Amino acid sequence: LVSFTVYVIPAVAHMLTYRSAHARSNAAEKPPAFLPSWSGMFVVNAFVVAWVLVVGFGLGGWASVSNFVKQIDTFGLFAKCYQCPPR
């Protein structure tokens, strides 16, 4: 959830805040010099959102689940016995 709160929420909020021409013309800060247009800013924000959703949640979730399944195959889902006398 850290990547969601750090990257996705601010990028979506920025796109929603500056979606109208009136909001863009009254913006306190303009796009940076290396990205002189608002369309470029929207493309960068959309790319960040898509990247985090696909790579962060998609591949990260797949890796977590596959690692969990591998650990279950190796160690089992639950311990066999707690506080049992040693054999």
N, C-alpha and C positions, 0 to 999 in steps of 0.2 A: 504493500500500500504506500510505501514511501515514494516510489517512482510516480504513482498516480497523483499524490498530493503535491509533489515537487514539480512535475512536468505537465501532466495532463490538465489539471484544474486551472493553473495560471494561463496555459495556452488557450484553452477553451474560453476562459473569462476574457482574455484579451480580444479574441475573435468576436465574441458577443458584444463587448463594450464598443468596439470600433467598427461594427458592421454597417452603420449608416454613414453617408457622406457628411452629414452635419456633425456627427461625433468625430470623424477624422479631421475635419477642418478646424474644430475647436480643441484638438488634442494639445495638451501641455507639452508633450514630447513627441517629436516626429520620428519616423523610422531612422535607423542609423545610416551613416554615410555609405557603408558598403551595401546597403539594401535600400535604395532611395525611394521605392514605391510601397504603397500599402498592400498592393497585390503580392509583392514579394514577401511581406511580413505574414500574410495569410497563408501563403504556400509553406513557409518555414514552420509556422505553427501547426498546420495540418500535417506536415511531415513528422513533426515531433510527436503529435498525438498518435498517428498511425504507427510509428516506430515503437513507441512504448506499449501500445496495445498488442501489436503483433509479436515483437521480439520480447518485450518484458513479460507480458502476461501469457502469450502463446507459448513461446519456447521455454520461458522460465517455469511456467506451470507444467509443461510436458517433462522438463528435466526433474522437477520436484516429484512428480508422480512416479516417473520411472525409477528414480533413486529410492523412493519409498517402497516400491514393489520389489526392488532388488534387496533392500534391507529385510523385508518380510521373508523373502526366499532364503536369505542367509541365516537370520536369527530367529525367525518365527514371529507371529503377531504378538503373542504374549509370552512372558516367561513361564516355564513349566511349573515351577513351584517356588514360593517364597518361604523362607525360614524353614525349609525342610532339612532334616538331618543329612549330612553328607553320606554318600554311598560308599 
